[in-house]
Amino acid sequence: MTGFNSYPHHMSSAISPTATEIAETTDTSDVTEPAETSDTSDVTEPAAVPRAFAASAAASALPDLRRQLDDALALAAGTLAAIGPDELDRPTPCTDLDVRGLARHLLAAVRRITVVGRGEHFATVGHQVEVTDDEIVPSFGAAAAELHAVWSDETLLDRMLTLPFGTTPGRVALGVYLAEVSTHTWDLAVATGQSPEFDDAAIEVAAAVVRVGIPADGREGIPFAPVRPVASDAPAIDRLVAWEGRDPAWRTVTA
């Protein structure tokens, strides 16, 4: 995985919009629902994710998060590379997926945002990518490099892209996927006894998008548990995963 610092623009440390700021700059007039697809057998998100995610579509306060997503992918790659073969069957905070399944799902998420950037339908990538255990790490590296290449096109930032949660500008999609990659990296890390160092500033921006898209109330029928209690001064990644219904203190139990 190369070229993580080659984008011409990056997030200034002074740019870290709050959820309120993002909500206040939202214009929902350009928001549309995902297009119909003939094959939804592997697509669980569209009906489950609230339209509020799409409602943050025109949040112009969001910066260019391409470098932050690249860095998050590098962190995810290192976390995946440190997982031993005997750890692949361990449970994760994503209760429906063990480490192997979650790694395959994370690979799918990276490929999905890439194919959408190329103008293809998100449903061409399923919920998981079926690869062998030995293929997980190299496949993830190749997918991250492909994502970087596709998203080197700066016009994607403000192009309307259709994803499972709605049709939004690319910069909003990046915020959503920055949150997803970071959350699943945390899932894999705590399941395998790792402690990766997350970029707090980047996580804060991703969390702001998530707080707009997944309100604390009205979570019936969506794949997010109620918000978990967490200290206001807890690490940014703990506050992100707690908002998504995970217990920040979750740790795997080994014999």
C-alpha positions in Angstrom: 0.0 0.0 0.0 1.7 3.2 -1.2 1.0 6.8 -1.8 -0.9 7.6 1.4 0.4 11.2 1.5 0.1 12.0 -2.2 -3.2 13.8 -2.1 -2.9 17.5 -2.7 -5.3 18.4 0.1 -5.7 17.3 3.7 -7.6 18.1 6.8 -6.2 21.0 8.7 -6.1 20.5 12.5 -8.3 23.6 12.7 -11.1 21.9 10.7 -13.0 19.5 12.9 -16.7 20.1 12.5 -19.1 19.0 15.3 -22.2 17.0 14.6 -24.2 20.2 15.2 -22.2 22.2 12.7 -22.6 19.4 10.1 -26.4 19.3 10.7 -26.7 23.0 10.5 -25.0 23.1 7.1 -27.1 20.3 5.7 -29.2 20.8 2.6 -31.4 17.7 2.0 -32.8 18.9 -1.3 -30.2 16.9 -3.2 -30.8 13.7 -1.2 -32.3 10.8 -2.9 -32.9 7.2 -1.9 -30.7 4.4 -3.3 -31.5 3.1 -6.7 -33.3 -0.2 -6.9 -31.1 -3.2 -7.7 -32.2 -6.6 -8.9 -29.9 -8.5 -6.5 -30.2 -7.5 -2.9 -29.4 -10.8 -1.4 -26.1 -9.6 0.0 -27.1 -6.0 0.6 -28.3 -5.6 4.2 -27.7 -1.9 4.8 -30.1 0.0 2.6 -33.3 -0.9 4.5 -31.5 -0.8 7.8 -29.6 2.4 7.8 -31.8 5.5 8.6 -32.3 8.1 6.0 -30.7 10.6 8.3 -27.4 9.4 7.0 -28.3 10.6 3.6 -29.7 13.7 5.1 -26.2 14.9 6.0 -25.4 14.7 2.2 -24.7 18.4 1.6 -22.7 18.9 4.8 -20.2 21.3 3.2 -18.4 21.7 6.5 -16.8 18.3 5.9 -13.1 18.5 4.8 -11.4 16.4 2.2 -10.9 13.1 4.2 -9.0 11.1 1.5 -5.7 11.2 3.4 -7.4 10.4 6.6 -9.1 7.4 5.0 -5.8 6.3 3.5 -4.2 6.4 7.0 -7.1 4.5 8.5 -6.7 1.8 5.8 -3.0 1.6 6.6 -3.9 1.1 10.3 -6.4 -1.5 9.3 -3.9 -3.3 7.1 -1.4 -3.4 10.0 -4.1 -4.8 12.3 -5.1 -7.5 9.9 -1.4 -8.4 9.3 -1.0 -9.0 13.0 -3.8 -11.5 13.3 -2.7 -15.0 13.8 -4.3 -18.0 12.1 -5.5 -19.3 15.5 -7.3 -16.0 16.1 -9.6 -16.1 13.0 -12.4 -17.9 14.8 -12.5 -15.6 17.7 -15.7 -13.6 18.4 -15.8 -9.8 17.8 -18.0 -6.9 19.1 -19.8 -7.3 15.7 -21.8 -10.2 17.2 -22.8 -11.8 13.9 -19.2 -12.1 12.7 -16.0 -13.7 13.9 -12.6 -12.3 13.1 -12.5 -14.1 9.8 -15.9 -12.9 8.7 -15.3 -9.3 9.9 -12.0 -9.2 8.0 -13.9 -10.2 4.8 -16.6 -7.7 5.5 -14.0 -4.9 6.0 -12.5 -5.9 2.6 -15.9 -5.6 1.1 -16.4 -2.1 2.5 -13.2 -1.0 0.9 -14.1 -2.5 -2.4 -17.6 -1.0 -2.3 -16.5 2.6 -1.9 -14.1 2.0 -4.7 -16.5 0.6 -7.2 -18.9 3.4 -6.5 -16.1 5.9 -7.2 -15.7 4.2 -10.6 -19.4 4.7 -11.3 -20.5 1.2 -10.7 -23.4 0.0 -8.4 -22.6 -0.6 -4.8 -24.4 -4.0 -4.9 -21.7 -5.4 -7.2 -19.8 -6.0 -4.0 -21.5 -8.2 -1.4 -21.5 -8.0 2.4 -18.3 -10.1 2.5 -15.6 -10.9 0.0 -15.0 -14.6 -0.1 -11.2 -15.0 0.1 -9.1 -17.7 1.8 -7.4 -16.9 5.0 -4.0 -16.5 3.3 -5.6 -14.0 0.8 -7.1 -11.6 3.4 -4.0 -9.4 4.0 -2.8 -9.1 0.4 -6.3 -8.7 -0.9 -6.9 -5.8 1.5 -3.6 -4.2 0.5 -4.6 -4.4 -3.2 -8.1 -3.0 -2.4 -6.7 -0.1 -0.5 -4.3 0.8 -3.3 -7.1 0.6 -5.8 -9.3 2.8 -3.6 -6.5 5.4 -3.5 -6.1 5.4 -7.2 -9.8 5.8 -7.9 -10.3 8.5 -5.3 -7.3 10.5 -6.6 -9.9 12.2 -8.8 -10.8 15.2 -6.7 -14.1 15.7 -8.5 -15.4 12.7 -6.6 -15.6 14.8 -3.4 -18.6 16.7 -4.6 -20.0 14.2 -7.0 -23.3 12.6 -6.0 -22.7 8.9 -5.3 -25.3 6.2 -4.5 -24.4 4.0 -1.6 -26.5 1.7 0.6 -27.4 4.6 2.9 -28.5 7.0 0.2 -27.1 9.3 -2.5 -24.6 11.8 -1.1 -21.6 13.8 -2.2 -18.4 11.9 -2.1 -17.0 13.8 0.8 -19.8 12.6 3.0 -19.3 9.0 1.8 -15.7 9.3 2.8 -16.7 10.3 6.3 -19.1 7.4 6.6 -16.5 4.9 5.4 -13.8 6.5 7.6 -16.0 5.7 10.5 -16.7 2.2 9.3 -13.1 1.3 8.6 -12.0 2.7 12.0 -14.8 1.0 13.9 -14.1 -2.4 12.3 -10.3 -1.9 12.9 -11.2 -1.4 16.6 -13.4 -4.5 16.5 -10.6 -6.6 15.1 -8.0 -5.1 17.4 -9.9 -5.8 20.6 -10.8 -9.3 19.4 -7.2 -10.1 19.0 -5.5 -8.2 21.8 -4.1 -5.3 19.8 -3.9 -1.6 20.6 -3.6 0.4 17.3 -3.1 4.2 17.6 -6.1 5.9 16.0 -6.0 9.5 14.7 -8.2 11.3 17.2 -8.8 14.3 14.9 -9.9 12.1 12.0 -12.1 10.0 14.3 -13.8 13.1 15.7 -14.9 14.2 12.2 -16.1 10.7 11.3 -18.0 10.5 14.6 -19.7 13.8 13.8 -21.0 12.3 10.6 -22.2 9.2 12.4 -24.0 11.2 15.1 -25.9 13.0 12.4 -26.7 9.8 10.5 -27.5 7.5 13.5 -29.3 9.5 16.1 -29.5 8.2 19.7 -33.3 7.7 19.4 -35.3 5.7 16.9 -32.9 2.8 16.3 -35.6 0.2 16.0 -35.0 -1.9 12.9 -31.4 -0.8 12.2 -28.2 -2.7 12.9 -27.1 -0.5 15.8 -27.6 -1.2 19.5 -28.5 1.7 21.9 -25.7 4.2 22.6 -23.4 2.9 25.4 -22.3 5.2 28.2 -18.8 6.5 27.9 -16.8 9.3 29.6 -16.8 12.6 27.7 -13.0 12.6 27.9 -12.6 9.0 26.7 -10.5 8.5 23.6 -12.2 9.5 20.4 -12.4 5.9 19.1 -14.1 4.8 22.4 -16.7 7.5 22.0 -17.3 6.5 18.3 -17.8 2.8 19.0 -20.0 3.6 22.0 -22.3 5.8 19.8 -22.5 2.8 17.5 -23.8 0.6 20.3 -20.5 -1.1 21.2 -19.1 -1.5 24.7 -15.7 0.3 24.7 -14.5 -2.1 27.4 -15.3 -5.2 25.2 -12.3 -7.6 25.2 -12.1 -11.1 23.9 -11.9 -13.9 26.4 -9.2 -16.5 25.7 -8.6 -19.8 27.4 
